[in-house]
Amino acid sequence: MRRDLIQKNIDLKQFTTFKIGGKAEYYSAPKDIEEVKYSLNFAKDKGLEVIIIGGGSNLLISDDGVEGAVIHTAALNKSKIDGAILTVESGLTVKSLNDLALSRSLSGLEFSGGLPGSIGGACYMNARSYNGEFADVVKEATVVDEFGTASVVDKTFLNYSYKYSALMDLNYFIYDVKLELKKGDPSVIKEIYLKNFNDRKSKGQFDYPSAGCVFKNNYQIGVSSGKIIEEAGLKGRVVGGAKVSEKHANFLINNGDAKAADVMKLIKFIEDEVLEKKGVKLERELRIIGFE
């Protein structure tokens, strides 16, 4: 096993799309399944909480950092293709996944054009956009439990629903994901992908560091959370270095010097204002780590 696999006091903000966050007590970035098992066993032997991070989107880490063992999937980025079946390790970015699919004229991922983050995170929380979701294409996943035992789970086990999978309730590490796509016209695939990517770009997703959408949409209401926040008059609202985007009110951005505490204060302010002015209780989509 690599002598430098387990490290201490590693700055985590470099790994998040918000560019915010403190240090990890322990940190590892395994390169294969054996290093994943070693990292999990290390944490178990020391009685440490395990925190798994991937592409760093949809994530807010406390300024005080994280107690426990952070396992980062970034070095798990290998893939293999068998016809229209892609098996990819969990650290592969959604962008790289789309590039891979397009290179083989495989359709089914166009909805994820411009989505930040990694395939592990997308599988874990059933990332969705533009009327598509990862539940549409995930066939199965290889997971490792807290004891270092690997197993393969299918879509029935994953029990997907809106921005949810059963993995969100379990202490499993996603090692790889098998995706079932279909052959398509590469020019059409690219056209749809770029349309979605450019729509995200027009909404300012890539203008400043952010975590993407902070709140889930409630489809029973029939109005997006971004629209509800906008109607409450909160576009452009600032707390410290954190700001509600002027282009898309469900994006909170880091103006350059935001602290995690600023973001949390702004989130709570938005929740209170929307409840008071619109009568809507917003549900957070953002994964928040290190806060009590």
C-alpha positions as CSV (number, residue, x, y, z in Angstrom):
1,M,0.0,0.0,0.0
2,R,1.2,3.5,-0.8
3,R,2.9,5.1,2.2
4,D,1.4,8.5,1.4
5,L,-2.2,7.2,0.9
6,I,-3.5,8.5,4.2
7,Q,-2.6,12.2,4.7
8,K,-3.4,14.7,7.5
9,N,-4.7,18.3,7.5
10,I,-5.4,18.6,3.8
11,D,-7.1,21.8,2.6
12,L,-10.5,20.8,1.1
13,K,-11.6,24.0,-0.6
14,Q,-9.3,23.2,-3.6
15,F,-11.6,20.2,-4.2
16,T,-15.0,22.0,-4.2
17,T,-16.7,24.0,-6.9
18,F,-17.6,26.6,-4.2
19,K,-13.8,27.0,-3.4
20,I,-14.8,27.1,0.2
21,G,-14.0,24.9,3.2
22,G,-11.5,24.0,5.9
23,K,-9.2,21.1,6.3
24,A,-9.7,17.3,6.6
25,E,-8.4,15.6,9.7
26,Y,-7.4,12.6,7.5
27,Y,-7.6,12.5,3.7
28,S,-7.0,9.8,1.0
29,A,-7.5,9.7,-2.7
30,P,-7.5,6.0,-3.6
31,K,-6.5,4.8,-7.0
32,D,-8.1,1.4,-7.0
33,I,-10.5,-0.8,-5.1
34,E,-7.8,-2.1,-2.8
35,E,-6.9,1.4,-1.7
36,V,-10.6,2.1,-1.2
37,K,-10.8,-0.9,1.1
38,Y,-7.7,0.2,3.0
39,S,-9.0,3.7,3.5
40,L,-12.3,2.5,4.8
41,N,-10.6,0.0,7.2
42,F,-8.2,2.7,8.4
43,A,-11.2,4.8,9.4
44,K,-13.0,1.9,11.0
45,D,-10.0,0.9,13.0
46,K,-9.6,4.5,14.4
47,G,-13.3,4.9,15.0
48,L,-13.5,7.8,12.5
49,E,-16.5,9.1,10.6
50,V,-16.1,8.6,6.8
51,I,-16.9,11.5,4.5
52,I,-16.8,10.8,0.8
53,I,-16.3,13.6,-1.7
54,G,-16.2,13.5,-5.5
55,G,-16.2,16.3,-8.0
56,G,-16.9,18.8,-5.2
57,S,-20.2,20.2,-6.6
58,N,-23.4,20.2,-4.5
59,L,-21.2,20.5,-1.5
60,L,-20.6,23.0,1.3
61,I,-17.8,22.3,3.8
62,S,-17.5,24.2,7.1
63,D,-14.7,26.7,7.5
64,D,-13.6,24.7,10.6
65,G,-13.0,21.7,8.4
66,V,-14.0,18.1,8.9
67,E,-13.3,15.7,11.7
68,G,-12.8,12.1,10.5
69,A,-11.6,10.5,7.3
70,V,-12.3,12.2,4.0
71,I,-12.1,9.8,1.0
72,H,-11.8,11.6,-2.3
73,T,-12.7,9.8,-5.6
74,A,-10.8,12.0,-7.9
75,A,-8.1,9.4,-8.8
76,L,-10.7,6.8,-9.7
77,N,-11.3,7.7,-13.3
78,K,-10.8,4.6,-15.4
79,S,-13.5,3.3,-17.8
80,K,-14.3,0.5,-20.2
81,I,-16.8,0.1,-23.0
82,D,-18.6,-3.0,-24.1
83,G,-21.0,-2.1,-27.0
84,A,-23.4,0.4,-25.5
85,I,-22.5,-0.5,-21.9
86,L,-20.1,1.9,-20.1
87,T,-18.5,0.9,-16.8
88,V,-16.8,3.9,-15.2
89,E,-15.1,4.5,-11.9
90,S,-16.8,6.9,-9.6
91,G,-14.3,9.8,-9.9
92,L,-14.8,10.3,-13.6
93,T,-16.3,13.7,-14.2
94,V,-19.7,14.0,-15.8
95,K,-18.1,16.0,-18.6
96,S,-15.5,13.3,-19.3
97,L,-18.3,10.7,-19.3
98,N,-20.1,12.7,-21.9
99,D,-17.0,13.0,-24.0
100,L,-16.5,9.3,-23.8
101,A,-20.1,8.5,-24.8
102,L,-19.9,10.9,-27.7
103,S,-16.6,9.4,-29.0
104,R,-18.6,6.1,-29.3
105,S,-21.8,7.7,-30.6
106,L,-23.7,6.6,-27.5
107,S,-26.8,8.5,-26.5
108,G,-28.6,8.8,-23.2
109,L,-26.4,11.3,-21.3
110,E,-27.3,14.5,-23.2
111,F,-29.5,15.7,-20.4
112,S,-26.4,16.1,-18.2
113,G,-24.7,18.6,-20.5
114,G,-22.9,21.1,-18.2
115,L,-23.6,19.2,-15.0
116,P,-20.6,19.6,-12.7
117,G,-19.3,16.9,-10.5
118,S,-18.5,13.2,-10.9
119,I,-20.4,10.1,-11.9
120,G,-20.2,8.8,-8.3
121,G,-22.1,11.8,-6.9
122,A,-24.5,11.8,-9.9
123,C,-25.3,8.1,-9.2
124,Y,-25.5,8.7,-5.4
125,M,-28.1,11.5,-5.5
126,N,-29.7,10.7,-8.9
127,A,-28.6,14.0,-10.5
128,R,-31.1,15.3,-13.1
129,S,-31.7,18.1,-15.5
130,Y,-33.6,18.9,-18.7
131,N,-36.1,16.1,-18.2
132,G,-33.5,13.4,-17.7
133,E,-31.9,11.8,-14.7
134,F,-29.1,9.2,-14.0
135,A,-31.7,6.7,-13.0
136,D,-32.6,6.5,-16.7
137,V,-29.1,5.1,-17.6
138,V,-27.6,3.5,-14.4
139,K,-27.8,-0.3,-14.7
140,E,-25.8,-1.3,-11.6
141,A,-23.0,-0.1,-9.3
142,T,-20.1,-1.7,-7.4
143,V,-20.1,-0.5,-3.8
144,V,-17.9,-1.1,-0.8
145,D,-19.3,-1.2,2.7
146,E,-17.7,0.1,5.9
147,F,-16.1,-3.3,6.5
148,G,-14.3,-3.2,3.1
149,T,-16.6,-5.8,1.4
150,A,-17.4,-5.1,-2.2
151,S,-20.7,-6.1,-3.9
152,V,-22.7,-5.2,-7.0
153,V,-26.1,-3.6,-6.5
154,D,-28.8,-3.3,-9.2
155,K,-31.3,-0.6,-10.0
156,T,-34.0,-2.2,-7.9
157,F,-31.7,-2.0,-4.9
158,L,-30.8,1.7,-5.7
159,N,-34.6,2.5,-5.5
160,Y,-34.3,5.7,-7.4
161,S,-36.7,8.6,-7.1
162,Y,-36.4,12.4,-7.5
163,K,-32.9,13.4,-6.5
164,Y,-32.6,10.3,-4.3
165,S,-31.1,6.8,-4.2
166,A,-31.0,4.2,-1.4
167,L,-27.3,4.9,-1.2
168,M,-28.0,8.2,0.5
169,D,-29.2,6.2,3.5
170,L,-26.3,3.8,3.6
171,N,-22.6,3.9,4.5
172,Y,-21.4,2.6,1.1
173,F,-18.6,3.8,-1.1
174,I,-19.5,3.8,-4.8
175,Y,-16.5,2.3,-6.6
176,D,-17.8,2.1,-10.2
177,V,-21.1,2.5,-12.1
178,K,-22.4,0.6,-15.1
179,L,-24.4,2.6,-17.5
180,E,-26.7,1.3,-20.3
181,L,-26.8,3.7,-23.3
182,K,-27.8,3.3,-26.9
183,K,-26.3,4.0,-30.3
184,G,-27.2,7.3,-31.8
185,D,-26.3,10.0,-34.3
186,P,-23.2,11.7,-33.0
187,S,-24.2,15.1,-34.6
188,V,-27.6,14.9,-32.8
189,I,-26.0,13.8,-29.5
190,K,-23.6,16.7,-29.6
191,E,-26.3,19.2,-30.6
192,I,-28.5,18.3,-27.6
193,Y,-25.6,18.2,-25.2
194,L,-24.3,21.6,-26.3
195,K,-27.8,23.1,-26.1
196,N,-28.1,22.0,-22.5
197,F,-24.5,23.1,-21.7
198,N,-25.1,26.5,-23.2
199,D,-28.3,27.0,-21.3
200,R,-26.5,26.4,-18.1
201,K,-23.8,28.8,-19.2
202,S,-26.4,31.5,-20.0
203,K,-27.7,31.1,-16.4
204,G,-24.3,32.0,-15.0
205,Q,-23.4,28.6,-13.6
206,F,-19.7,29.0,-14.7
207,D,-19.3,32.7,-14.0
208,Y,-18.4,32.3,-10.3
209,P,-17.6,29.5,-7.9
210,S,-20.8,27.9,-6.8
211,A,-22.2,24.5,-5.9
212,G,-25.1,24.5,-8.4
213,C,-28.7,24.5,-7.2
214,V,-29.0,24.8,-3.5
215,F,-32.7,23.8,-3.2
216,K,-34.7,21.0,-4.7
217,N,-37.7,21.8,-6.9
218,N,-41.1,20.9,-5.5
219,Y,-43.1,19.6,-8.5
220,Q,-46.3,19.6,-6.6
221,I,-46.1,23.4,-6.5
222,G,-45.4,23.6,-10.2
223,V,-42.9,26.5,-9.9
224,S,-39.1,26.0,-9.7
225,S,-37.4,27.0,-6.4
226,G,-35.3,29.5,-8.4
227,K,-38.4,31.3,-9.6
228,I,-39.9,31.3,-6.0
229,I,-36.7,32.8,-4.6
230,E,-36.7,35.4,-7.4
231,E,-40.4,36.2,-6.7
232,A,-39.5,36.8,-3.0
233,G,-37.2,39.5,-4.2
234,L,-33.9,37.8,-3.2
235,K,-31.9,37.9,-6.4
236,G,-28.6,39.7,-5.7
237,R,-29.0,39.4,-1.9
238,V,-25.5,39.4,-0.3
239,V,-24.2,38.0,3.0
240,G,-20.5,38.6,3.4
241,G,-18.8,37.1,0.3
242,A,-21.9,35.0,-0.6
243,K,-24.5,36.2,-3.1
244,V,-27.7,35.0,-4.7
245,S,-26.9,34.9,-8.4
246,E,-28.5,37.7,-10.5
247,K,-29.0,35.2,-13.3
248,H,-30.4,32.2,-11.5
249,A,-31.8,32.6,-8.0
250,N,-31.2,29.0,-7.0
251,F,-27.4,29.5,-7.4
252,L,-25.5,31.0,-4.6
253,I,-22.1,32.2,-5.7
254,N,-18.8,32.9,-4.0
255,N,-17.8,36.5,-4.9
256,G,-14.2,35.7,-4.2
257,D,-13.9,35.8,-0.4
258,A,-17.0,33.9,0.8
259,K,-16.8,31.8,3.9
260,A,-18.9,28.7,4.5
261,A,-20.6,30.6,7.4
262,D,-21.7,33.4,4.9
263,V,-23.3,30.8,2.7
264,M,-25.1,29.1,5.6
265,K,-26.4,32.5,6.8
266,L,-27.7,33.3,3.3
267,I,-29.3,29.9,3.0
268,K,-31.2,30.3,6.3
269,F,-32.2,33.9,5.3
270,I,-33.6,32.6,2.0
271,E,-35.5,29.8,3.7
272,D,-37.1,32.2,6.2
273,E,-37.9,34.9,3.6
274,V,-39.5,32.4,1.2
275,L,-41.6,30.8,4.0
276,E,-42.8,34.2,5.2
277,K,-43.4,35.8,1.7
278,K,-44.4,32.8,-0.4
279,G,-45.6,30.2,2.2
280,V,-43.2,27.7,0.8
281,K,-40.8,25.6,2.9
282,L,-37.7,25.0,0.7
283,E,-35.9,21.7,0.8
284,R,-32.1,21.8,0.6
285,E,-30.4,19.8,-2.2
286,L,-26.9,21.0,-1.1
287,R,-24.9,18.5,0.9
288,I,-23.6,20.3,4.0
289,I,-20.6,18.9,6.0
290,G,-19.0,20.0,9.3
291,F,-21.8,22.1,10.7
292,E,-23.7,21.1,13.8
